[in-house]
Amino acid sequence: MLFSLSIIIGLSLLAFITSGMLVSLEYPELKGFNFCGSFSISIELTALMLALVIYIASFITEIVHFGIDAVNYG
């Protein structure tokens, strides 16, 4: 499993590097009353990710719960 995970991550990094995307790290700077630079995440994307995490976590919880209930006592 670890080998397949490393293959997936390695191929993803290779595709990202060969696509010509520039990777740079910018630190946010205070200009006026707001921060400039770095990157921003929209509130819609944050809400979507939170909803998906809760949705999938509920399925995983049910799978574990019924898996434990399926085992006989003793």
N, C-alpha and C positions, 0 to 999 in steps of 0.2 A: 504494500500500500504506500509506503514511504517513497519507494522508487517511482511509482506512477505519479504521485503528487509532485515529486521533483521534476519529472519529465514535463508535466503540465505547466508548472511555474517557469521552467527553463524555456520552453517554447513560447510562452507568453512574453517573457522578457526579451527573447530574441526578436520576436515580431515587433515589439515596441521600439527596440533600439534600431532595427533596420528600416522602420517606417519613416525615419527622418525627424521624429519629434525631438525637440530640444528639451532637455531636462535641466531645470534650474530651480534653485531654492531662493525664494525671496522672503525676507522678514518684513512683517507689517510695520509701517511707519505712521506715527501720529501726525496728521496734517490737518490743522484746523480742529474741527470737532469730530473727525472721523478718521478711521485707519485706512491707508492706501497700501496697495501691494498685496502680495500673497495671493491666495485664492479664496473664493467665497462659495458657500453651499446655499442654495436657495431653500426657503422654508418648505416648498412643495416637495423637494427631493428628500428633505429630512423627514417629513410626515410620511412619505411613501416608504422609506426604508424602515421607519419605526413600525408602520402597519404590517409590512412583510415579515419583520422579525417576530412580532407578536403572533401573527397568523401561523407561521411555520413552527414556532415554539409550542403553540397549543397542540399541533399535530404530533410533535415529538413527545410531548407530555402524555398524550393519550396512548401512543404506542408503548411507551415505557410502563404506563399504568396497567394496561391490559396484558402486557407481557409478564408483569409481576403477578397479576391475578390469575394467570393461566397455570402457574406452578402450584402443585399441590403442597399442602402443609405437611411437613414431616416426611 
